[in-house]
Amino acid sequence: MRNFKMILEYDGTAYCGWQRQKNGISIQQILEETVARIIGENVSIIASGRTDAGVHATHQVASFKVQSSLPVNKIFLGVNSVLPEDIVVKDLQEVPPDFNALKDAKGKVYVYRIRNQRVRPVLGRQYYWFVRFPLDLVRMREAASYLTGEHDFSCFCATGCDIKNRIRTLGNITIDQRENGMLEITVESSGFLRHMVRNIVGTLVDVGRGKLQPEDIPEIIAGGDRKKAGVAAPAHGLFLKEVKY
């Protein structure tokens, strides 16, 4: 068996997320069907982690094993020639047999994009959250400083999540202002809970609007109550930027 590692970029708008599901088309399904078509055998593709419906990726990592003897470049070109326009394999390489995109991942970096201006923009709206209310970045950065380190992030976990251990270590979180009112919130951690980044972003926006105070964050974390934190930011503003190994 040969083992392959692929780097993917995709627009998650039209998909129900990474993982195969009965109620929609997933990124995983499209990739597995495409690779199988090129190499002539069924394949199971493992990602570094699931992305939810509507979430994008500029650097998702996945791995799969096949018996095919096709050269790497032919598989790479063949797969990209068949994939839809909203998914692309940026790189494909053969790796040692013990590499596993999920188990070997040491951390991930997500970026959330917010367009903060008074008038609703049209172009690119599927790639950021439009927030018309002025946001105080100083207050948001102060609030973000309370989130770094090891905490029980139950208050930022999706309602109904069945994961019992919700202790995670947030290594870094930055808020940068770009041109045309664009804000980028970058969050890095060795592991994330479901909707964790989106819930953190929604809470930071509430701080920026003055609905919450920066000093409320430690109390929200300690309480572990999802209802005390902000609403989940929309999925379409979130990008998986990097996977660390």
N, C-alpha and C positions, 0 to 999 in steps of 0.2 A: 504493500500500500504506500502511496505517496501522500505527503501532507502539504497543504498549501495555506498560505496566509494572504489575505486580500485586504486592501484599504479601500473603503467605499465612501462615496459622497452621494447623498440623496435628499430629495425634496419630499418630505413626509406628508404633504397636503392631501394626496389622494389615497393614502393608505391607513389601515387600522393599527399601524404600529409595526415594530420589527417582527414579532412572533406570529406564527401561523395561527389563524382563528377561523371559526366556522362562519362568522357573520361578516366577513370582509376579506379584501385582498391585502396581504402583508408584504413587507419588503422581503422577508425570508422566503415566502412562497415564490415570488417572482424570481429571486436569485437561484433557488434550488431547481426550479423548472428550466431556467435558462442554462445553467451549467450542465444539467442532465441532457439537454438538447444538444449541446456542443460535444460533450465527451461520450454520450451514448450509454450512460449508466446513472442509476439513481444516486442522489447525494444528500447528505445531511449537513447543513451549514450552521456553525455555531458562532454567535456574535459575542463581542466583549461584554455586552449587556443589552437589555431590551430598551428600545425607545418607544414612547407611547404614540398613540394616534396623533398625527399632525406635527410631530416633532421632527426636526431635520438633523442631518449630520454632514459635517465637512470632513470628518476623519473617524469613521466607524471601522473597527477591525473585526474580521471574521476568519474562521479557519474551516477547512474541510479535507477529508481523505477520500482518495479515489484510486482505482487500479489502472486507469488510463495511462498509456505511454505517450500521449500527445505532448509535444514540446510546450513549455510554459507560455511562450509568446503566442502560439496558436490558440491556446485556451483563452489567454488575455484578450486577443483581438476578436476571437469568435464570440465570447461572452458580451463584450461591449458592442458588437455589431447587432446583437439581438435585444439587448436590454432596452426598455423604454427610455425616453429622453430625461426622465426625472431620477434615474439611477445610473451611476457610472462606477466602474472599477478603476480606481486611480493607480493601483499598483497590485501586482500579483507575483508571488515568489514561492519557490519550494523551500520548505523549512524542515528542521529535524522532526522525527515522528512523534516526539513527546510534546510538541507545542500545542497549546489549547488557548484559543483567543479569550475564553471566559475565565478559566482557572488561573491563567498566568497573568492576568491584568492586575497591576498594582495600584492603579488610580485612574481617575477620569477628570477631564476638564470640560465644563459646560459654559456656554455663553448665552446670555439672554439679552435680546435687543428690544429697546423701548424707543419709540419716536415721541418725544415730548415737545408738543407745540400746540398752538391754539386752534389752527385750522386742520381738519382731517385730511391727510394726504391720500392719494390714490395709488400711485405707482409703488410697487414693492410691499403693499399692505399685508401680504401673506407671510412676510418674513420679520415682522416686528409687532409689538403691542402699542397701539396708539393711545397715549394718555394726554388728554388736553389740559389737565390741571397742572399748574406750575409745581415742580418738584424741587425740594431743598436738598441738594446733593451733600451738603455738609452734615445734615441730620441723618441722611441715609447711610453715609460712610461711618458715622458714629455708631449707628445701630448695627451695621455689619460687623464692626469690631467685636461686638459681644457674641457673635456667632462662631468665630474661629475657635479651634481647640476641640476637645472631646466633650460631647454632650449626649444626653438622651433627646433625640430629635422627634419624639412622638408628636409634638405639637405641629410639626411640619410634614407629617406622614399622611398619605391619602386615607380618607375615612374608609374603614372596612379592610384595611391592609392586615394580613394575617401573620406578618413577621413579628416575632416576639422580642427579639433583641434589636432595639432601635438606637443603640449607642453607636454613633459615628464620629469620626474625627474630620472636621473641616479645616483643611490646611491653609486655604487662602481665599479671600473674596475681595474683589476690587470693583469699583464703579468708575467708569471712564466716560467722559463726554466727547463725542465726535462732532462732525459737522452736521448742519441741518437738524439740530435738536435730537440727534441720535445718542442714546445712552447704551453702554454695554456693561452688563454685570457678569463678571467672570467668577465662577465658583469651582474650586478644586477640592477633591476628597478621594480617599481610598475606597469609598463606597457610599452609595446614595440609597435612600428609601424612595418608594414610589411617590411621585409628584413633589419630592422634597425641594428641588430647585425652584419649581414654579410657585410653591407655597412660600418659600423664602422671599422670592421676588415680589409676590403680592403683598407680603408684610412690609417689605422695605418701601414699596410705593405708598402704603398707608402712612408710614413714618414721614416720607417726603411730602405728603399732602397735609400733614399735621393731625391726622386721625389717631395716630399713636405717637408716643414719645420714644426717643432712642433708649432711655433708661427702662422702658417697659419690657424690652427684649429678654433680659435675664429672668424676669418674673414669668413671662410667657413660656420660656424654655422649662423652667422649674415646674410649672403647673402641668405640662404635658397635655394640655387640652387643645385639640385642633380648632375648636370654635373661638379660642382667644386670639389666634393668629389671623393674618389677613387672608383674603380670598386667593384661590389659585390663579396665577397669571395664565393667560391663554397659551395653549400648546404651541401655536405657530410662531412664537417669538424665541423658541428654545432651539439651540444647536449643540450637538455633541461635537466638540472641537478637537479633543485629543484623548487618546488612551495611552497610559504609561505602562511600560513593562520592565 
